[in-house]
């Protein structure tokens, strides 16, 4: 079995995604407040943060699904807030996305789901499409599932189909929105192994929104914490865990620390439970 | 008083916003129809869904509408001794008004609701976001085949409705009440003009466009619904709204087209 984990803090190539002073509000609530973040080509950026802190909103800005109220979202040097529909489509041709709930087309078979980008975006013949889809399904250990429908698959299998679809056109950037949500430990590890295997092979830049801390640190080159609508800091996983930034310390304590803040508190809960 | 005014202003901007969004949506969908590549498969599948699978309900409603028209028409015409005009009364009523309107209302109930729910569920489960992120235009990929199918299917279904309705009227008028068979068809032949048929065709084309436009856009913009578009309840509420709005719009446009073309 392949070992997960790699050397972190890779410098990477030129900036591929740059968020500059991005502000986004929904009605009166400011979700992103002057957020700036740079993601370099070939690296893995993990975005962490508590629920409702704006991780998914940040991701949606990078995907061009939301436009900022202020600031710039530069992808390949093009500002997604100001590009035309055609230019946005060109940018997205370099994207692969694994959604939190996978977003497979439930009325299509697994094969058709994975084949869709090839059918709609290339002029390949059906034989070539079949060969490529089967190759990706096999890469995801999904041989023999092509004729099944998403509803007939387990959660882990759906995620793998989603990953196969995201990677079918060999994108330059792959976005993962909570890739292991709803999966047990062994299925989560399976997804991480596949991520590691495919990234090593296809060399894509990865942006992962996750709260699977600390496991996700093994895959990250950089970790950015979103809290109170801001990127608190963007550091290597090692530096992140040792950071003195109060927001990071609090996040690390909450996610990696013990469940109870003291032995007395633990005993108190235990005794309450006995009663 | 201020609260009342605020509410009116809020409603006004909400509906203006919704109308603007739907207008832009229609523009993109029509553009999607014109933009290559042209794929026949999805359009044929939609014609099968909207058209062929509505056939049974159209046959059924068409037959009974023609029958009841003949029943009521015979009752009224007999009072003035003009039973011979039964054919023209049935034919004109069906071709100019009832055929296009009832066909459209049946398609709203059968296909319009299904389209709204399908697109709404796709919106809720991020399938439409997924399409956009794959650089696949949902207006072209999802909507254009539905629009083409609606515009093709409605006139064909209306034609079926009219023909079956005329034969339904024949069964009651000629078969039950003994109206002269020749008078039934001759009356229809001499009173129905090309402009009546033209009006029926125009109506069914417009209704086809309206049904798909309202159903698809309501589903597509489910997340903008003020009453909350998320979850199963949101989809069901939006589908109900789409059906009601489509039905009312059809009746309003029916009047407008009649007034313009008369």
Contacts between the chains, C-beta under 8 A, distances in Angstrom:
chain1	res1	chain2	res2	distance
A	63	B	129	7.6
A	63	B	133	5.4
A	64	B	132	7.7
A	64	B	133	8.0
A	65	B	129	5.7
A	65	B	132	6.8
A	65	B	133	7.4
A	89	B	135	4.8
A	89	B	137	7.1
A	90	B	135	7.6
A	92	B	132	7.1
A	92	B	133	5.8
A	92	B	134	7.1
A	92	B	135	4.1
A	93	B	135	4.6
A	95	B	133	5.6
A	95	B	134	7.6
A	95	B	135	7.4
A	97	B	130	6.7
A	97	B	133	4.4
A	97	B	134	7.6
A	99	B	126	5.1
A	99	B	129	7.2
A	99	B	130	6.1
A	100	B	126	7.8
A	101	B	125	6.3
A	101	B	126	6.3
A	103	B	125	6.0
A	103	B	126	4.0
A	103	B	127	5.1
A	103	B	129	6.7
A	103	B	130	4.0
A	104	B	127	7.7
A	105	B	122	7.9
A	105	B	127	5.8
A	105	B	130	7.9
A	106	B	125	7.5
A	106	B	127	7.8
A	116	B	134	7.1
A	116	B	136	7.3
A	117	B	134	5.0
A	117	B	136	7.2
A	120	B	134	7.5
A	120	B	136	4.8
A	120	B	141	6.4
A	121	B	134	7.4
A	121	B	135	6.3
A	121	B	136	6.9
A	165	B	134	8.0
A	175	B	133	7.9
